[in-house]
Amino acid sequence: MRRFGRALIASALTVTVVAGTAGWATAGAQQAVTGPPPGSAAWRADTVLGRPLPDPASAAPREVALFFAGLSEQEQRTLARRHPEVVGNLDGAPVHLRYEANRRAVTDSHDPRFARLAGPGRQILAFDPRGRGQVAQVYGELDGAAHVAVVVPGSDIDADTFDRPTDPYGTPAGMASALRGATRGATAVIAWAGYTTPVGVGLDAATGKLAEAGAERLTRLTEGLDAVGAPDPVLFCHSYGSVVCGLAAEDTDASDIVALGSPGMRADTVADLRTEARVWAAKDPSDWIDDVPHVEFAGLGHGADPTDPSFGARRVPAGDARGHTGYFAPGTQSLAAFAAIATGETGEVR
């Protein structure tokens, strides 16, 4: 009974912190964007190749990869031209073809919010204009990469805030660029804003609803990487993104999962994640996430602190990072450690 009482109090504290942390505003509930990409109905009905096209809703990435492998380059480009929104988001499709399709999809959207995504040199791996917009961008060459990393962001990230200049290391684009630089170009890094994130610090951020939908999309991304021959990725999961990674851990084939500034991973220990990946955790002393109670009760809160020794994660040094978004800042111990993990030099992490 006493334990129940403590849990109830901690749950109430979670709601209080989530609703009233200084400088953060509550927000209305977000509806997760799920299901196949826009244009899927027209894709399914298309007979231009004289045979059925793989169903975006049900075809596994490996099936998609085999389908495209059987097409000529002209046939592939025909599909990308006729159905850019589908091909650009189809995990298992050739990477270069997805870039081409997404350039067309961004241009065809005629939405000024997304215009910059069509800029020269941008390698957009996924683009979905629905809702607040979702996007994934590759830094480096994914084809033939020796190492691959995926940055999974937390709250307030969408197509519009994907690379905001006012907080570069708090965005997936800034994190990915910094990590790529820290590995001296040895790692292809995907900045993945591929799920509906919470807005502000409200009830969405305190529950796992959006993370559950995000975990399914993250799992499919990693399956798509495997289908095109990429190495097992390292997942860098920031803030609410670590909840997504925790829920996806069992179903992804990541080599490593790094939780940073985490409110919890919906698990009490590393063993509860049921993953063969090495699990790492980082939290700097000035991160406000430490003020959020690490509990999970009645659907609120995300469980144990991954940096607590009892959780069992490997600790990443982060003493010189600053605040909740300083982990990827150049010159920090945390960024140096992330680079070592991304390139498989884990013995260099101290």
BAPA-891214 format. One record per residue (C-alpha): x, y, z; residue number from 1; residue in three letters. Coordinates in nm, 3 decimals, m for minus. Each point is the difference from the previous one (the first is absolute). Layout:
+---------+---------+---------+-----+------+
:    east :   north :      up : pos : code :
+---------+---------+---------+-----+------+
:       X :       Y :       Z : NUM :  ALA :
...
+---------+---------+---------+-----+------+
This chain:
+---------+---------+---------+-----+------+
:    east :   north :      up : pos : code :
+---------+---------+---------+-----+------+
:   0.000 :   0.000 :   0.000 :   1 :  MET :
:   0.286 :   0.235 :   0.086 :   2 :  ARG :
:   0.161 :  m0.076 :  m0.338 :   3 :  ARG :
:  m0.330 :   0.078 :  m0.174 :   4 :  PHE :
:  m0.018 :   0.330 :   0.185 :   5 :  GLY :
:   0.351 :   0.097 :  m0.104 :   6 :  ARG :
:  m0.081 :  m0.086 :  m0.360 :   7 :  ALA :
:  m0.317 :   0.208 :   0.012 :   8 :  LEU :
:   0.187 :   0.298 :   0.140 :   9 :  ILE :
:   0.276 :  m0.038 :  m0.258 :  10 :  ALA :
:  m0.259 :  m0.019 :  m0.276 :  11 :  SER :
:  m0.160 :   0.320 :   0.124 :  12 :  ALA :
:   0.342 :   0.163 :   0.007 :  13 :  LEU :
:   0.057 :  m0.110 :  m0.359 :  14 :  THR :
:  m0.319 :   0.172 :  m0.112 :  15 :  VAL :
:   0.093 :   0.311 :   0.199 :  16 :  THR :
:   0.348 :   0.022 :  m0.151 :  17 :  VAL :
:  m0.128 :  m0.079 :  m0.348 :  18 :  VAL :
:  m0.273 :   0.262 :   0.022 :  19 :  ALA :
:   0.188 :   0.273 :   0.178 :  20 :  GLY :
:   0.377 :  m0.013 :  m0.052 :  21 :  THR :
:   0.119 :   0.361 :  m0.021 :  22 :  ALA :
:   0.040 :   0.116 :  m0.356 :  23 :  GLY :
:  m0.198 :  m0.286 :  m0.153 :  24 :  TRP :
:  m0.360 :   0.011 :  m0.110 :  25 :  ALA :
:  m0.259 :  m0.271 :  m0.013 :  26 :  THR :
:  m0.152 :  m0.079 :  m0.339 :  27 :  ALA :
:  m0.294 :  m0.175 :  m0.159 :  28 :  GLY :
:   0.015 :  m0.369 :  m0.079 :  29 :  ALA :
:   0.173 :  m0.097 :  m0.324 :  30 :  GLN :
:  m0.139 :  m0.260 :  m0.238 :  31 :  GLN :
:   0.274 :  m0.236 :  m0.118 :  32 :  ALA :
:   0.050 :  m0.028 :  m0.375 :  33 :  VAL :
:  m0.009 :  m0.371 :  m0.074 :  34 :  THR :
:  m0.064 :  m0.236 :  m0.289 :  35 :  GLY :
:   0.128 :   0.003 :  m0.357 :  36 :  PRO :
:   0.118 :   0.324 :  m0.166 :  37 :  PRO :
:  m0.225 :   0.237 :  m0.196 :  38 :  PRO :
:  m0.078 :  m0.115 :  m0.351 :  39 :  GLY :
:  m0.005 :  m0.370 :   0.092 :  40 :  SER :
:  m0.342 :  m0.059 :  m0.157 :  41 :  ALA :
:   0.116 :   0.130 :  m0.339 :  42 :  ALA :
:   0.318 :  m0.206 :   0.032 :  43 :  TRP :
:  m0.194 :  m0.321 :   0.064 :  44 :  ARG :
:  m0.224 :   0.067 :  m0.301 :  45 :  ALA :
:   0.287 :   0.077 :  m0.239 :  46 :  ASP :
:   0.053 :  m0.260 :  m0.276 :  47 :  THR :
:   0.278 :   0.183 :  m0.184 :  48 :  VAL :
:   0.241 :  m0.295 :   0.044 :  49 :  LEU :
:  m0.260 :  m0.260 :  m0.082 :  50 :  GLY :
:   0.020 :  m0.161 :   0.344 :  51 :  ARG :
:  m0.106 :   0.088 :   0.356 :  52 :  PRO :
:   0.217 :   0.239 :   0.198 :  53 :  LEU :
:   0.093 :  m0.090 :   0.360 :  54 :  PRO :
:  m0.263 :   0.121 :   0.245 :  55 :  ASP :
:   0.154 :   0.276 :   0.218 :  56 :  PRO :
:  m0.225 :  m0.107 :   0.287 :  57 :  ALA :
:   0.099 :  m0.365 :   0.011 :  58 :  SER :
:   0.315 :  m0.074 :  m0.203 :  59 :  ALA :
:   0.308 :  m0.053 :   0.215 :  60 :  ALA :
:   0.305 :   0.212 :  m0.088 :  61 :  PRO :
:   0.182 :  m0.311 :  m0.121 :  62 :  ARG :
:  m0.285 :  m0.072 :  m0.243 :  63 :  GLU :
:   0.020 :   0.360 :  m0.120 :  64 :  VAL :
:   0.376 :  m0.031 :  m0.054 :  65 :  ALA :
:  m0.044 :  m0.320 :  m0.204 :  66 :  LEU :
:  m0.270 :   0.164 :  m0.211 :  67 :  PHE :
:   0.215 :   0.300 :  m0.091 :  68 :  PHE :
:   0.301 :  m0.223 :  m0.064 :  69 :  ALA :
:  m0.201 :  m0.162 :  m0.280 :  70 :  GLY :
:  m0.071 :   0.332 :  m0.175 :  71 :  LEU :
:   0.206 :   0.185 :  m0.256 :  72 :  SER :
:   0.126 :   0.346 :   0.090 :  73 :  GLU :
:  m0.256 :   0.149 :  m0.238 :  74 :  GLN :
:  m0.284 :  m0.190 :   0.169 :  75 :  GLU :
:   0.119 :   0.116 :   0.342 :  76 :  GLN :
:   0.009 :   0.363 :  m0.112 :  77 :  ARG :
:  m0.343 :  m0.034 :  m0.155 :  78 :  THR :
:  m0.145 :  m0.105 :   0.335 :  79 :  LEU :
:   0.186 :   0.279 :   0.182 :  80 :  ALA :
:  m0.138 :   0.255 :  m0.245 :  81 :  ARG :
:  m0.359 :  m0.128 :   0.014 :  82 :  ARG :
:  m0.011 :  m0.064 :   0.376 :  83 :  HIS :
:   0.265 :   0.211 :   0.177 :  84 :  PRO :
:  m0.173 :   0.002 :   0.339 :  85 :  GLU :
:  m0.017 :  m0.380 :   0.006 :  86 :  VAL :
:   0.348 :  m0.078 :  m0.138 :  87 :  VAL :
:   0.158 :   0.267 :   0.220 :  88 :  GLY :
:  m0.137 :  m0.166 :   0.316 :  89 :  ASN :
:   0.028 :  m0.364 :  m0.105 :  90 :  LEU :
:   0.245 :  m0.174 :   0.232 :  91 :  ASP :
:   0.198 :  m0.251 :  m0.206 :  92 :  GLY :
:  m0.002 :   0.209 :  m0.319 :  93 :  ALA :
:   0.341 :   0.106 :  m0.136 :  94 :  PRO :
:   0.139 :   0.293 :   0.199 :  95 :  VAL :
:   0.090 :   0.216 :  m0.301 :  96 :  HIS :
:  m0.350 :  m0.050 :  m0.141 :  97 :  LEU :
:  m0.156 :   0.117 :   0.326 :  98 :  ARG :
:   0.209 :   0.316 :  m0.009 :  99 :  TYR :
:  m0.120 :   0.069 :  m0.353 : 100 :  GLU :
:  m0.363 :  m0.071 :   0.087 : 101 :  ALA :
:   0.006 :   0.222 :   0.308 : 102 :  ASN :
:   0.148 :   0.294 :  m0.189 : 103 :  ARG :
:  m0.298 :  m0.026 :  m0.230 : 104 :  ARG :
:  m0.246 :  m0.049 :   0.286 : 105 :  ALA :
:   0.128 :   0.306 :   0.188 : 106 :  VAL :
:  m0.021 :   0.212 :  m0.317 : 107 :  THR :
:  m0.345 :  m0.131 :  m0.086 : 108 :  ASP :
:  m0.130 :   0.083 :   0.349 : 109 :  SER :
:   0.025 :   0.377 :  m0.075 : 110 :  HIS :
:   0.013 :   0.052 :   0.376 : 111 :  ASP :
:   0.244 :   0.276 :   0.105 : 112 :  PRO :
:   0.063 :  m0.185 :   0.329 : 113 :  ARG :
:   0.181 :  m0.273 :  m0.188 : 114 :  PHE :
:   0.169 :   0.195 :  m0.282 : 115 :  ALA :
:   0.346 :  m0.012 :   0.161 : 116 :  ARG :
:  m0.010 :  m0.382 :   0.000 : 117 :  LEU :
:   0.043 :   0.007 :  m0.377 : 118 :  ALA :
:   0.326 :   0.196 :   0.027 : 119 :  GLY :
:   0.315 :  m0.113 :  m0.181 : 120 :  PRO :
:   0.181 :  m0.291 :   0.157 : 121 :  GLY :
:  m0.276 :  m0.097 :   0.240 : 122 :  ARG :
:  m0.051 :  m0.376 :   0.012 : 123 :  GLN :
:  m0.358 :  m0.039 :   0.120 : 124 :  ILE :
:  m0.066 :  m0.364 :   0.085 : 125 :  LEU :
:  m0.363 :   0.054 :   0.105 : 126 :  ALA :
:  m0.251 :   0.283 :  m0.033 : 127 :  PHE :
:  m0.362 :  m0.007 :   0.113 : 128 :  ASP :
:  m0.192 :   0.330 :  m0.011 : 129 :  PRO :
:  m0.290 :  m0.125 :   0.210 : 130 :  ARG :
:  m0.059 :   0.153 :   0.341 : 131 :  GLY :
:   0.295 :   0.213 :   0.109 : 132 :  ARG :
:   0.219 :  m0.170 :  m0.259 : 133 :  GLY :
:   0.261 :  m0.274 :   0.040 : 134 :  GLN :
:   0.342 :  m0.017 :  m0.157 : 135 :  VAL :
:   0.322 :  m0.202 :   0.006 : 136 :  ALA :
:   0.328 :   0.119 :  m0.146 : 137 :  GLN :
:   0.323 :  m0.192 :  m0.058 : 138 :  VAL :
:   0.338 :   0.157 :   0.074 : 139 :  TYR :
:   0.274 :  m0.182 :  m0.190 : 140 :  GLY :
:  m0.033 :  m0.292 :  m0.239 : 141 :  GLU :
:  m0.241 :  m0.268 :   0.118 : 142 :  LEU :
:   0.076 :  m0.235 :  m0.289 : 143 :  ASP :
:   0.313 :  m0.193 :   0.093 : 144 :  GLY :
:   0.034 :   0.164 :   0.342 : 145 :  ALA :
:   0.217 :  m0.185 :   0.253 : 146 :  ALA :
:  m0.196 :   0.149 :   0.289 : 147 :  HIS :
:  m0.352 :   0.141 :   0.029 : 148 :  VAL :
:  m0.154 :   0.203 :   0.281 : 149 :  ALA :
:  m0.358 :   0.120 :   0.045 : 150 :  VAL :
:  m0.091 :   0.306 :   0.209 : 151 :  VAL :
:  m0.346 :  m0.038 :   0.158 : 152 :  VAL :
:  m0.118 :   0.336 :   0.140 : 153 :  PRO :
:  m0.247 :   0.090 :   0.272 : 154 :  GLY :
:  m0.278 :   0.255 :   0.042 : 155 :  SER :
:  m0.072 :   0.299 :  m0.225 : 156 :  ASP :
:   0.171 :  m0.143 :  m0.308 : 157 :  ILE :
:  m0.171 :  m0.009 :  m0.338 : 158 :  ASP :
:   0.076 :   0.103 :  m0.357 : 159 :  ALA :
:   0.000 :   0.367 :   0.098 : 160 :  ASP :
:   0.232 :  m0.032 :   0.303 : 161 :  THR :
:   0.215 :  m0.276 :  m0.148 : 162 :  PHE :
:   0.299 :   0.232 :  m0.040 : 163 :  ASP :
:  m0.081 :   0.323 :   0.180 : 164 :  ARG :
:   0.312 :   0.222 :   0.019 : 165 :  PRO :
:  m0.078 :   0.142 :   0.346 : 166 :  THR :
:   0.066 :  m0.334 :   0.173 : 167 :  ASP :
:   0.224 :  m0.199 :  m0.238 : 168 :  PRO :
:   0.099 :  m0.280 :   0.236 : 169 :  TYR :
:  m0.358 :  m0.044 :   0.121 : 170 :  GLY :
:  m0.121 :  m0.099 :  m0.348 : 171 :  THR :
:   0.047 :  m0.331 :  m0.181 : 172 :  PRO :
:   0.173 :   0.178 :  m0.289 : 173 :  ALA :
:   0.248 :   0.172 :   0.231 : 174 :  GLY :
:   0.063 :  m0.315 :   0.202 : 175 :  MET :
:   0.057 :  m0.207 :  m0.314 : 176 :  ALA :
:   0.233 :   0.255 :  m0.154 : 177 :  SER :
:   0.205 :   0.027 :   0.319 : 178 :  ALA :
:   0.025 :  m0.378 :   0.036 : 179 :  LEU :
:   0.103 :  m0.043 :  m0.362 : 180 :  ARG :
:   0.274 :   0.258 :   0.051 : 181 :  GLY :
:   0.119 :  m0.158 :   0.326 : 182 :  ALA :
:   0.046 :  m0.335 :  m0.177 : 183 :  THR :
:   0.205 :   0.178 :  m0.269 : 184 :  ARG :
:  m0.244 :  m0.116 :  m0.263 : 185 :  GLY :
:   0.029 :  m0.366 :   0.096 : 186 :  ALA :
:  m0.371 :  m0.035 :   0.076 : 187 :  THR :
:  m0.310 :   0.066 :  m0.208 : 188 :  ALA :
:  m0.248 :   0.167 :   0.234 : 189 :  VAL :
:  m0.377 :   0.014 :  m0.046 : 190 :  ILE :
:  m0.182 :   0.288 :   0.165 : 191 :  ALA :
:  m0.336 :  m0.169 :   0.047 : 192 :  TRP :
:  m0.306 :   0.213 :   0.080 : 193 :  ALA :
:  m0.219 :  m0.282 :  m0.120 : 194 :  GLY :
:  m0.270 :  m0.008 :   0.267 : 195 :  TYR :
:  m0.250 :   0.238 :   0.158 : 196 :  THR :
:   0.172 :   0.151 :   0.303 : 197 :  THR :
:  m0.166 :   0.163 :   0.302 : 198 :  PRO :
:  m0.040 :   0.378 :  m0.008 : 199 :  VAL :
:   0.127 :   0.174 :   0.310 : 200 :  GLY :
:   0.013 :  m0.186 :   0.329 : 201 :  VAL :
:  m0.358 :  m0.115 :   0.038 : 202 :  GLY :
:  m0.193 :  m0.320 :   0.046 : 203 :  LEU :
:   0.128 :  m0.143 :  m0.330 : 204 :  ASP :
:   0.355 :   0.028 :   0.132 : 205 :  ALA :
:  m0.096 :  m0.185 :   0.319 : 206 :  ALA :
:  m0.165 :  m0.295 :  m0.174 : 207 :  THR :
:   0.118 :  m0.259 :  m0.250 : 208 :  GLY :
:  m0.271 :   0.042 :  m0.264 : 209 :  LYS :
:   0.208 :   0.190 :  m0.254 : 210 :  LEU :
:   0.308 :  m0.205 :   0.084 : 211 :  ALA :
:  m0.182 :  m0.324 :  m0.081 : 212 :  GLU :
:  m0.090 :   0.129 :  m0.345 : 213 :  ALA :
:   0.354 :   0.130 :  m0.044 : 214 :  GLY :
:   0.152 :  m0.333 :   0.102 : 215 :  ALA :
:  m0.180 :  m0.177 :  m0.285 : 216 :  GLU :
:   0.134 :   0.252 :  m0.251 : 217 :  ARG :
:   0.352 :  m0.019 :   0.144 : 218 :  LEU :
:  m0.005 :  m0.378 :  m0.020 : 219 :  THR :
:  m0.101 :   0.017 :  m0.365 : 220 :  ARG :
:   0.280 :   0.248 :  m0.069 : 221 :  LEU :
:   0.260 :  m0.240 :   0.140 : 222 :  THR :
:  m0.154 :  m0.287 :  m0.197 : 223 :  GLU :
:   0.032 :   0.215 :  m0.311 : 224 :  GLY :
:   0.367 :   0.067 :   0.072 : 225 :  LEU :
:   0.060 :  m0.372 :   0.034 : 226 :  ASP :
:  m0.186 :  m0.066 :  m0.326 : 227 :  ALA :
:   0.231 :   0.232 :  m0.198 : 228 :  VAL :
:   0.314 :  m0.151 :   0.153 : 229 :  GLY :
:   0.087 :   0.268 :   0.256 : 230 :  ALA :
:   0.179 :  m0.107 :   0.321 : 231 :  PRO :
:  m0.190 :  m0.024 :   0.326 : 232 :  ASP :
:  m0.051 :   0.359 :   0.117 : 233 :  PRO :
:   0.081 :   0.172 :   0.326 : 234 :  VAL :
:  m0.309 :   0.180 :   0.135 : 235 :  LEU :
:   0.056 :   0.332 :   0.179 : 236 :  PHE :
:  m0.323 :   0.068 :   0.183 : 237 :  CYS :
:  m0.053 :   0.343 :   0.152 : 238 :  HIS :
:  m0.258 :   0.083 :   0.267 : 239 :  SER :
:  m0.346 :  m0.135 :  m0.101 : 240 :  TYR :
:   0.180 :  m0.172 :  m0.289 : 241 :  GLY :
:   0.148 :  m0.239 :   0.256 : 242 :  SER :
:  m0.354 :  m0.111 :   0.086 : 243 :  VAL :
:  m0.046 :  m0.082 :  m0.369 : 244 :  VAL :
:   0.328 :  m0.192 :  m0.005 : 245 :  CYS :
:  m0.086 :  m0.187 :   0.317 : 246 :  GLY :
:  m0.326 :  m0.123 :  m0.148 : 247 :  LEU :
:   0.169 :  m0.089 :  m0.331 : 248 :  ALA :
:   0.308 :  m0.163 :   0.154 : 249 :  ALA :
:  m0.126 :  m0.358 :  m0.014 : 250 :  GLU :
:  m0.088 :   0.020 :  m0.371 : 251 :  ASP :
:   0.295 :   0.194 :  m0.141 : 252 :  THR :
:   0.336 :  m0.147 :  m0.095 : 253 :  ASP :
:   0.198 :   0.299 :   0.127 : 254 :  ALA :
:   0.353 :  m0.072 :   0.117 : 255 :  SER :
:  m0.022 :   0.267 :   0.272 : 256 :  ASP :
:  m0.273 :   0.214 :   0.155 : 257 :  ILE :
:   0.103 :   0.325 :   0.168 : 258 :  VAL :
:  m0.252 :   0.180 :   0.223 : 259 :  ALA :
:   0.088 :   0.361 :   0.076 : 260 :  LEU :
:  m0.196 :   0.246 :   0.213 : 261 :  GLY :
:  m0.252 :  m0.279 :   0.047 : 262 :  SER :
:  m0.323 :   0.012 :   0.201 : 263 :  PRO :
:   0.005 :  m0.382 :  m0.004 : 264 :  GLY :
:  m0.025 :  m0.281 :  m0.255 : 265 :  MET :
:  m0.314 :  m0.173 :   0.126 : 266 :  ARG :
:   0.217 :  m0.265 :   0.163 : 267 :  ALA :
:   0.139 :  m0.058 :   0.349 : 268 :  ASP :
:   0.329 :  m0.150 :  m0.121 : 269 :  THR :
:   0.196 :  m0.063 :  m0.318 : 270 :  VAL :
:  m0.117 :  m0.362 :   0.013 : 271 :  ALA :
:  m0.362 :   0.121 :  m0.025 : 272 :  ASP :
:   0.079 :   0.155 :  m0.340 : 273 :  LEU :
:   0.056 :  m0.352 :  m0.137 : 274 :  ARG :
:   0.263 :   0.114 :  m0.243 : 275 :  THR :
:   0.338 :  m0.139 :  m0.099 : 276 :  GLU :
:   0.125 :   0.354 :  m0.061 : 277 :  ALA :
:   0.242 :   0.162 :   0.240 : 278 :  ARG :
:  m0.191 :   0.264 :   0.196 : 279 :  VAL :
:   0.162 :   0.328 :   0.104 : 280 :  TRP :
:  m0.129 :   0.298 :   0.198 : 281 :  ALA :
:   0.110 :   0.363 :   0.041 : 282 :  ALA :
:  m0.128 :   0.282 :   0.217 : 283 :  LYS :
:   0.179 :   0.322 :   0.086 : 284 :  ASP :
:  m0.035 :   0.158 :   0.346 : 285 :  PRO :
:  m0.181 :   0.309 :  m0.132 : 286 :  SER :
:  m0.266 :  m0.185 :  m0.201 : 287 :  ASP :
:  m0.350 :   0.090 :   0.121 : 288 :  TRP :
:  m0.115 :  m0.354 :  m0.080 : 289 :  ILE :
:   0.139 :  m0.092 :   0.342 : 290 :  ASP :
:  m0.294 :   0.188 :   0.155 : 291 :  ASP :
:  m0.251 :  m0.238 :  m0.161 : 292 :  VAL :
:  m0.086 :  m0.293 :   0.232 : 293 :  PRO :
:   0.122 :  m0.327 :  m0.151 : 294 :  HIS :
:  m0.314 :  m0.205 :   0.057 : 295 :  VAL :
:  m0.265 :  m0.170 :  m0.205 : 296 :  GLU :
:  m0.347 :  m0.028 :   0.150 : 297 :  PHE :
:  m0.344 :  m0.019 :  m0.159 : 298 :  ALA :
:   0.148 :   0.081 :  m0.339 : 299 :  GLY :
:   0.181 :   0.313 :   0.120 : 300 :  LEU :
:   0.378 :   0.031 :   0.011 : 301 :  GLY :
:   0.260 :  m0.210 :  m0.177 : 302 :  HIS :
:   0.165 :  m0.205 :   0.272 : 303 :  GLY :
:   0.351 :  m0.030 :   0.131 : 304 :  ALA :
:   0.281 :   0.243 :  m0.068 : 305 :  ASP :
:   0.230 :  m0.168 :  m0.256 : 306 :  PRO :
:   0.304 :   0.162 :   0.166 : 307 :  THR :
:  m0.080 :  m0.160 :   0.335 : 308 :  ASP :
:   0.254 :  m0.279 :   0.063 : 309 :  PRO :
:  m0.283 :  m0.241 :   0.082 : 310 :  SER :
:  m0.136 :   0.039 :  m0.355 : 311 :  PHE :
:   0.313 :  m0.166 :  m0.135 : 312 :  GLY :
:   0.087 :   0.227 :  m0.295 : 313 :  ALA :
:   0.357 :   0.093 :  m0.082 : 314 :  ARG :
:   0.063 :   0.357 :   0.113 : 315 :  ARG :
:   0.106 :   0.266 :  m0.251 : 316 :  VAL :
:   0.202 :   0.293 :   0.143 : 317 :  PRO :
:  m0.199 :   0.322 :  m0.032 : 318 :  ALA :
:   0.128 :   0.222 :   0.281 : 319 :  GLY :
:   0.087 :   0.289 :  m0.228 : 320 :  ASP :
:  m0.321 :   0.000 :  m0.206 : 321 :  ALA :
:  m0.236 :   0.287 :   0.074 : 322 :  ARG :
:  m0.375 :  m0.024 :   0.049 : 323 :  GLY :
:  m0.241 :  m0.232 :  m0.174 : 324 :  HIS :
:   0.131 :   0.055 :  m0.352 : 325 :  THR :
:   0.376 :   0.030 :   0.049 : 326 :  GLY :
:   0.107 :  m0.361 :  m0.047 : 327 :  TYR :
:   0.110 :   0.040 :  m0.363 : 328 :  PHE :
:   0.180 :   0.332 :   0.046 : 329 :  ALA :
:   0.352 :  m0.012 :  m0.153 : 330 :  PRO :
:   0.277 :  m0.058 :   0.252 : 331 :  GLY :
:  m0.214 :  m0.179 :   0.259 : 332 :  THR :
:   0.088 :  m0.335 :   0.152 : 333 :  GLN :
:  m0.343 :  m0.127 :  m0.096 : 334 :  SER :
:   0.047 :   0.072 :  m0.372 : 335 :  LEU :
:   0.343 :  m0.165 :   0.003 : 336 :  ALA :
:  m0.151 :  m0.306 :   0.166 : 337 :  ALA :
:  m0.291 :  m0.006 :  m0.248 : 338 :  PHE :
:   0.249 :   0.003 :  m0.289 : 339 :  ALA :
:   0.189 :  m0.293 :   0.152 : 340 :  ALA :
:  m0.322 :  m0.198 :   0.044 : 341 :  ILE :
:  m0.113 :   0.083 :  m0.355 : 342 :  ALA :
:   0.323 :  m0.134 :  m0.147 : 343 :  THR :
:   0.014 :  m0.307 :   0.220 : 344 :  GLY :
:   0.297 :   0.122 :   0.206 : 345 :  GLU :
:  m0.182 :  m0.056 :   0.325 : 346 :  THR :
:   0.321 :  m0.061 :   0.190 : 347 :  GLY :
:   0.069 :   0.372 :  m0.038 : 348 :  GLU :
:  m0.306 :   0.093 :   0.209 : 349 :  VAL :
:   0.110 :   0.089 :   0.352 : 350 :  ARG :
+---------+---------+---------+-----+------+
